[in-house]
Amino acid sequence: MAIAEKPLYYLSIHEAQQLIKERRLSPVELTQAVLDRIAAVDGKLHAYINLMAESALDEARAAETEISRGNWRGPLHGIPIAVKDQLDVEGAPARIRQFTRGVGDATAVRKLREAGAVMLGKLHMSSLPDASLPLPRNPWNTEHITGGSSTGSGAALAGGLCLGSLGEDTAGSIRNPSAFCGLAGLKATYGRVSRHGLAPLSWSLDHCGPMARVVEDLAHLLNAIAGHDPKDPTSSSAPLADYAAALRMDIQDLVIGVPREYIDECAPRTDPIVLKRVEEATAQLKSLGARIEEVKIPTLHLATIANAVIYYNEFWAAHKSAAAAVLKTGAPQRRARIYLGLLTGSADYIQAQRIRSRCRAELAEVFQKVNCLALPNQAGPAPRVEDVGPIDTLFKHVVPEFHGPFNLTGLPTLSVPCGFSESNLPIALQLVGRAFDEPTVLRAGYAYQQQMKWYERRPAL
């Protein structure tokens, strides 16, 4: 579909930035179109908890003036973006910081502003302290969830309520809503993106990262937000790349590993349609020139439970001052995290860290033979709202599944759509790379995306 035939609110960042740079599209026109879309459909989707419409239009006008004077800052200049509420925004600190003060703009938010992005506001997340807020609904079918915990980011992007977003991923919370909502989402390597100003869930597992409609948009967002930050003690000084430049490369020299034994172990809890679509996607990568090899990662079956033990212990440690209030009035998923943190102790935590070390060593050995891994992203399409309760949060994090192992090991992991279920719900492929090798997973995901073009399908709201 030509750009001119697409509603402005469904433009990708990559499409919109070309029009803005060439002055065929005004940032004000684009921002107003997105705000009109929010007014029209967010009553159904419940993505936003803090819409900053007035300041967004002011920022769009400033961007338009700047660009008209020949000062185009780059691909995000004049692009309307919203962020998960877990990130602090000047004047709107993360609500999960109930008893602490925010820092103004989180570093990642500040970098978006420096790149010229228009800040639309704050998006819902499943860990919010206010349990009375309506949960976001999936634009593909509003009787279904968007996936936690970057719930609002998934709903907003799929529904045309922003062009890009920042999410946070502790046990799949970027990749899960990306998969359920037919989006591209990237959990970059641990330390690649600053978490200064990101309210903590689990300090050694939390990853801030981009969500968008297409892989090239992830590259533009990552170019803006990646890099060392002295305000974040876990931030890495590893060299940066031009992530958008990697997308121009083919994949004929790539070796892609498939952890068959692990997929088979998860298969009894995985919808057959997911396994089928991922097999088809892997075959498509092979047809594009990649070599496919099966690999073994023996300790991977313990990675999910290790990730859960670390997650909930660190969540409890970060929020213990608020625990009494959370257990009385908090949202069910927050209460569930506190309970599991209380039920596991220091011996469990130490054992989980030993499993983490072993998994990292095994994956390092595998990555001497392959460039990235390919496996399912989620166990099934998005479930119905009525079928999901707080106990599901506990269960999915303590049995082998597809997200947690790569938070545990901190590796860059991409979610990219790979088809739909019989009921027209999105399904996704997960691509995992070596530490700080985001260019390879983006390259593989982009090559697959451009061949299959699943992004051309949009929900009928």
C-alpha positions in Angstrom: 0.0 0.0 0.0 1.3 3.4 -0.9 2.1 5.8 1.9 -0.5 8.3 0.5 -3.3 5.6 0.8 -2.5 4.9 4.5 -4.0 6.9 7.4 -1.4 9.2 8.9 -1.8 7.6 12.3 -0.8 4.2 10.8 2.4 5.5 9.1 5.6 3.9 10.4 8.3 6.1 11.8 10.4 5.3 8.7 7.6 6.4 6.3 6.7 9.5 8.3 10.3 10.7 8.7 10.8 10.7 5.0 7.7 12.8 4.4 8.6 15.2 7.2 12.2 15.6 6.0 11.0 16.4 2.5 8.4 18.8 4.0 5.5 16.9 2.5 4.1 16.2 6.0 3.9 18.6 8.9 4.7 17.3 12.4 1.6 19.3 13.6 -0.6 17.6 11.0 0.8 14.2 12.0 0.4 14.8 15.7 -3.1 16.1 15.4 -4.1 13.1 13.3 -2.8 10.8 16.1 -4.6 12.9 18.8 -7.8 12.6 16.8 -7.3 8.9 16.6 -6.8 8.7 20.3 -10.0 10.6 20.9 -11.9 8.2 18.5 -10.7 4.8 19.8 -8.9 5.0 23.1 -12.2 4.7 24.9 -12.2 1.1 23.7 -8.5 0.4 24.1 -7.6 2.2 27.4 -4.0 2.6 26.3 -3.3 6.1 27.8 -3.3 7.0 31.5 -1.8 10.5 30.9 -2.3 12.1 27.6 -0.3 15.3 27.1 -2.1 16.7 24.1 -1.4 20.4 24.6 2.3 20.0 25.2 2.5 17.5 22.4 1.1 20.0 19.9 3.5 22.7 21.3 6.4 20.3 20.6 5.1 19.5 17.2 4.9 23.2 16.3 8.4 23.7 17.6 9.6 20.8 15.5 7.9 22.2 12.4 9.5 25.6 12.8 12.9 24.0 13.4 12.6 21.8 10.3 11.4 24.6 8.1 14.6 26.5 9.0 16.6 23.6 7.7 17.5 22.1 11.1 16.3 18.5 10.7 17.6 16.4 13.7 17.0 13.0 12.2 14.4 10.2 11.8 12.5 11.0 15.1 12.1 14.7 14.5 8.5 15.6 14.7 7.4 11.9 15.4 4.6 11.4 18.0 5.8 8.9 20.6 4.5 7.7 23.9 6.2 5.7 26.7 5.3 3.1 29.3 4.3 4.7 32.6 7.3 3.0 34.3 9.5 5.7 32.7 9.6 9.1 34.3 8.5 12.0 32.2 8.9 15.6 33.3 5.8 16.5 35.3 4.5 12.9 35.1 6.7 10.5 37.3 6.1 6.8 37.0 3.0 5.9 39.2 4.7 2.7 40.3 7.1 5.1 42.3 4.2 5.6 44.8 6.5 6.6 47.6 9.5 8.0 45.7 10.1 11.0 43.5 10.8 10.8 39.8 13.9 12.3 38.2 12.2 14.6 35.6 12.8 12.9 32.3 14.3 9.4 32.3 17.5 9.3 30.3 15.8 7.4 27.5 13.0 10.0 27.4 15.5 12.8 27.4 17.3 11.2 24.4 14.0 11.0 22.5 13.4 14.6 23.1 16.9 15.5 22.0 16.2 13.6 18.8 13.2 15.8 18.2 10.4 13.3 19.1 7.0 14.7 20.2 6.0 13.3 23.6 2.3 12.3 23.6 2.1 10.9 27.1 2.2 7.9 29.4 0.8 4.5 28.6 -0.8 1.9 30.9 1.2 -1.0 32.4 -0.1 -4.0 34.2 2.0 -3.3 37.4 0.3 0.1 38.1 -0.6 0.7 41.7 -4.1 1.8 40.8 -6.1 -1.4 40.3 -9.3 0.6 39.3 -8.0 1.7 35.9 -9.5 -0.3 33.0 -7.0 -2.8 31.4 -5.9 -2.1 27.8 -7.7 -4.1 25.1 -6.1 -5.7 22.1 -7.0 -3.8 18.9 -7.1 -7.1 16.9 -10.0 -8.2 19.2 -11.0 -6.1 22.2 -12.1 -9.2 24.1 -8.4 -10.2 24.3 -5.5 -8.9 26.3 -2.5 -7.0 24.9 0.1 -8.9 27.0 1.9 -7.6 30.1 3.4 -5.6 31.3 3.8 -2.9 28.5 0.1 -3.3 28.0 -0.6 0.3 26.9 2.3 0.3 24.5 0.9 -2.7 22.7 -2.6 -1.3 22.4 -1.5 2.2 21.4 0.9 1.1 18.6 -1.4 -1.5 17.1 -4.4 0.9 17.3 -2.7 3.8 15.7 -2.4 5.9 18.9 1.3 6.6 18.5 4.1 5.8 16.0 6.6 4.5 18.4 7.0 3.6 22.1 9.4 2.7 24.9 8.6 -0.4 26.9 10.4 -2.3 29.7 11.1 -6.0 29.7 11.9 -8.0 32.9 10.4 -11.3 31.8 9.1 -10.6 28.3 7.2 -7.3 28.8 8.3 -5.8 25.5 8.2 -9.0 23.5 4.9 -10.3 24.9 2.7 -7.3 23.9 4.6 -7.0 20.7 3.8 -10.6 19.9 0.1 -10.4 20.9 -0.4 -7.1 19.1 1.4 -7.8 15.8 4.3 -5.4 16.5 8.1 -5.4 16.4 9.7 -5.1 19.8 13.4 -5.2 20.9 14.8 -6.1 24.3 18.3 -4.8 23.7 21.3 -6.2 25.6 21.3 -5.6 29.3 23.1 -2.2 29.8 22.7 -1.1 26.2 19.9 1.4 27.1 20.0 3.5 30.3 17.4 2.7 33.0 17.9 6.0 34.9 14.4 7.2 35.6 12.9 3.8 35.0 11.0 2.6 38.1 12.6 -0.7 39.2 10.9 -4.1 39.0 14.1 -6.2 39.1 17.4 -4.4 38.9 19.4 -7.2 37.3 16.7 -8.2 34.8 15.0 -4.9 33.7 15.6 -3.8 30.1 14.3 -0.6 28.6 13.7 -0.8 24.9 11.7 0.2 21.8 8.4 -1.0 20.4 7.1 -0.1 16.9 5.2 -1.4 13.9 8.3 -2.4 11.9 11.9 -3.4 12.5 13.4 -0.3 10.8 11.5 1.9 13.4 13.2 -0.1 16.2 16.6 0.7 14.6 15.8 4.4 14.5 14.6 4.4 18.1 17.6 2.4 19.3 20.0 4.7 17.5 18.4 7.5 19.6 18.3 5.9 23.1 21.3 3.5 23.2 24.6 4.4 24.9 26.4 4.7 28.2 24.9 6.8 30.9 26.9 7.6 34.0 23.7 8.0 35.9 23.0 4.3 35.5 25.6 2.1 37.2 24.6 -0.9 35.1 25.0 1.0 31.8 27.5 -0.4 29.4 30.3 1.4 27.5 30.3 -1.3 24.8 30.7 0.3 21.3 27.6 1.4 19.5 26.6 0.6 16.0 24.5 2.4 13.4 21.5 0.0 13.8 19.6 1.4 10.8 22.6 0.7 8.5 22.5 -3.0 9.4 19.1 -3.3 7.7 20.6 -2.9 4.3 22.4 -6.2 4.5 21.2 -9.6 3.4 21.3 -12.8 5.6 23.1 -15.2 3.2 26.1 -15.5 5.6 24.1 -16.0 8.8 23.9 -19.2 10.7 20.7 -19.4 12.7 20.4 -21.9 15.6 17.2 -23.6 16.6 17.1 -24.9 20.2 14.9 -27.9 19.2 15.1 -29.7 22.5 13.9 -26.7 24.4 11.1 -25.9 22.0 10.0 -29.6 22.3 10.0 -29.2 26.1 7.8 -26.2 25.9 5.6 -27.8 23.2 3.0 -29.3 25.5 2.1 -25.8 26.8 2.4 -24.2 23.4 -0.5 -23.8 20.9 0.2 -25.9 17.8 -0.5 -22.9 15.6 2.4 -21.1 17.2 4.8 -24.0 16.5 3.5 -24.2 12.9 4.0 -20.5 12.2 7.5 -20.4 13.7 8.5 -23.4 11.7 7.2 -21.6 8.6 9.2 -18.5 9.5 12.4 -20.5 10.1 11.9 -22.1 6.7 11.5 -18.7 5.2 14.8 -17.5 6.8 16.4 -20.6 5.2 15.0 -19.7 1.8 16.5 -16.2 2.2 20.0 -17.7 2.4 20.5 -18.4 6.1 21.8 -21.7 7.3 19.7 -23.4 9.9 21.3 -25.6 12.6 19.8 -27.3 15.6 21.6 -26.4 18.9 21.5 -27.7 22.4 21.4 -25.5 25.5 21.1 -28.0 28.4 20.4 -25.7 31.3 17.8 -23.6 29.4 15.0 -25.6 30.9 15.9 -24.1 34.3 16.2 -20.6 33.1 12.6 -19.5 33.5 12.3 -20.5 37.1 15.7 -18.9 37.8 14.6 -15.7 36.2 11.4 -15.8 38.3 13.2 -16.3 41.6 15.6 -13.4 40.8 12.7 -11.2 39.5 10.4 -11.6 42.5 13.2 -11.4 45.1 14.5 -8.2 43.6 11.0 -6.8 43.2 10.3 -7.5 46.9 13.6 -5.8 47.8 12.8 -2.7 45.6 9.3 -2.3 46.9 9.4 -3.7 50.5 8.7 -0.2 51.9 5.5 -0.1 50.0 4.6 -3.8 50.4 2.0 -3.4 53.2 0.1 -0.9 51.1 0.5 -2.9 47.9 -0.9 -6.1 49.6 -3.9 -4.1 50.7 -4.8 -2.0 47.7 -2.4 -2.9 44.8 -3.3 -4.4 41.5 -3.4 -8.2 41.5 -0.2 -8.7 39.5 1.7 -6.4 41.9 0.4 -8.4 44.9 1.3 -11.7 43.2 4.9 -10.5 42.7 5.2 -9.5 46.4 3.9 -12.9 47.5 6.4 -14.9 45.5 9.2 -12.6 46.7 8.2 -13.5 50.2 8.0 -17.2 49.5 11.6 -17.5 48.2 14.7 -16.8 50.1 18.4 -16.1 49.8 19.3 -19.7 49.2 16.9 -19.8 46.2 18.3 -16.5 45.0 21.9 -17.8 45.1 20.9 -21.0 43.3 19.2 -19.0 40.6 22.3 -17.0 40.1 24.3 -20.2 39.6 21.8 -21.3 36.9 22.2 -17.8 35.3 26.0 -18.3 35.1 25.7 -21.7 33.6 23.1 -20.6 31.0 25.4 -17.7 30.0 28.3 -20.0 29.5 26.3 -22.5 27.4 24.9 -19.8 25.2 28.4 -18.3 24.8 29.5 -21.6 23.5 26.5 -21.9 21.1 27.2 -18.4 19.8 30.6 -19.5 18.7 28.8 -21.7 16.1 25.7 -19.6 15.2 24.9 -15.9 14.7 21.5 -15.9 16.3 18.7 -18.2 17.6 15.2 -18.6 16.3 12.3 -19.9 18.5 8.7 -19.0 19.3 8.0 -15.8 21.1 4.9 -16.8 23.1 3.0 -20.0 23.9 -0.2 -19.0 22.2 -2.1 -16.1 20.7 -3.4 -13.4 23.1 -5.9 -15.0 25.5 -9.3 -13.6 26.3 -9.4 -11.0 29.1 -11.8 -13.2 31.1 -9.4 -16.2 31.0 -6.4 -14.4 32.6 -6.0 -13.8 36.3 -3.2 -12.9 38.7 -2.3 -16.6 39.3 -1.4 -16.8 35.6 1.4 -14.2 36.2 2.9 -16.6 38.7 2.4 -19.8 36.7 3.9 -18.6 33.4 7.1 -17.5 35.1 7.8 -20.7 36.9 7.6 -23.3 34.0 9.8 -23.3 31.0 8.7 -20.7 28.5 10.2 -18.5 25.8 10.9 -15.1 27.3 12.6 -15.4 30.7 15.8 -17.1 29.6 16.9 -14.1 27.7 16.2 -11.7 30.5 18.2 -14.0 32.7 21.2 -13.9 30.3 20.7 -10.3 29.2 20.9 -11.1 25.5 19.4 -8.9 22.7 16.1 -10.4 21.6 13.7 -9.3 18.9 10.0 -10.1 18.5 8.8 -9.9 14.9 5.3 -10.9 13.6 5.3 -14.3 11.7 1.6 -14.8 10.9 -1.8 -15.1 12.4 -4.0 -17.7 14.1 -7.2 -19.0 12.6 -9.0 -16.3 14.6 -6.8 -13.5 13.2 -4.7 -13.0 16.3 -1.0 -12.2 15.7 1.8 -14.7 16.3 5.5 -13.9 16.6 9.0 -15.2 16.0 11.8 -14.5 18.5 15.4 -13.9 17.4 18.2 -13.9 20.0 21.7 -12.6 19.4 25.1 -12.4 21.1 25.6 -9.7 23.7 25.6 -6.3 22.1 25.0 -7.7 18.6 21.7 -6.0 18.0 22.6 -5.4 14.4 22.4 -9.1 13.6 19.0 -9.8 15.1 17.6 -6.6 13.5 19.1 -7.6 10.2 17.6 -11.1 10.4 14.2 -9.7 11.5 14.2 -7.1 8.8 15.0 -9.6 6.0 12.1 -11.8 7.2 9.8 -8.9 7.6 10.4 -7.5 4.1 9.8 -10.9 2.6 6.5 -11.6 4.4 5.1 -8.1 5.0 2.9 -9.1 7.9 3.0 -5.4 8.9 0.7 -4.5 6.1 -2.2 -6.1 7.9 -4.0 -3.9 10.4 -6.7 -4.5 13.0 -10.3 -3.4 12.0 -11.3 -1.2 14.9 
